[in-house]
Amino acid sequence: MIGMKTLIVRKPFFYKGHAYIPGETIQCDDQEMIEAWERAGSVRAPDEQPQPKKLKARKASAEAGIPVEGEAEENLVGKVPKTETRKRK
């Protein structure tokens, strides 16, 4: 028997009547459960560096339109008109 092992929770889970949340510490001596949590990525050792958060990117694209030579400030051929109802929220 190895004894009690202290771990830091990465993902929320429920164990022995207690809901553990990320950042909380847990002490456990059940080696089977410790191995299962580590395989699932639910816990980490206190000396291990936390994983960086994944950044979510927003989609971006160029406005549709056909380039036209002329004296207008903006090429409007083929573009959807910008109105109040079409603005993103």
N, C-alpha and C positions, 0 to 999 in steps of 0.2 A: 504494500500500500504506500502510495506516494505522500499523502497528506493533503492539507488544504492548499489550494492554488488560487491566487488572486488574479482576476482578469478584469478588463475594461470592456463594457458593452459597446458594440458598434451599431447593431440593429436591435429594435425592440423585440422582446420575447417574454413569455410567461413561464416561470419555473417555481415549483413548490409554493404556490399560492401568492406569488409576488410578481408584479409586472415590472420588468427591468427596461429602462429607457437608455438611449445612447449617452455615453459619458459616465454612467453610473458604474461602480465597482461591484463585483460579485466574488464571493469566496465559495469554492466548491471542492469537494473531494471525490466526486463521481467522475472517474477518468473517462468513461464511455460518453457522458454528456459533454465533457470538455472537448473531446475529439470531434464530436458531432458539431458543436458550436464553431470550432475552428474551421472545419471543412465548409460550413455554411457561411463563414465570414461574419458571424454574429458577435464574436469577441476578439480581443487582441491582448497580448501581454502588456503589462504596464511600461516596459522599457521599449516597446515597439512604437515606431512613429505612426501617427494616424494617417490614413489615406487622404489625399487631397480631394476636395469636392469636385465633381464633374461640372463643367460649365455648360450651360445650354445656350446655343446660338440661335439667333433669330434669322429667318430667311430674308434675304435681300436680293433684289434683282433690278435691272435697269428698267425704266419706263419704256413701254412700247411706243413706237412712232417711226415715221419715215423721214429721213433727213431731207429738208427742202431748202433750196437756196432762195433767199429773199431778205426783206428788211424787217421781218417780224422778230421780236425778242425770243420767242419760243416756237419751236417747230410743233405745230398742233395736228398735223396730218396723221391719222391713225391712232390718236390718243383718246382715251375715255375722258370726258369732261370732269374736272374737279369741282364737285358740288358738295354742299353740307351733308347730304344724305349718303354720299359715297366715302366720306372720311372714315378712317379706321378709328375704332374706339379704344 
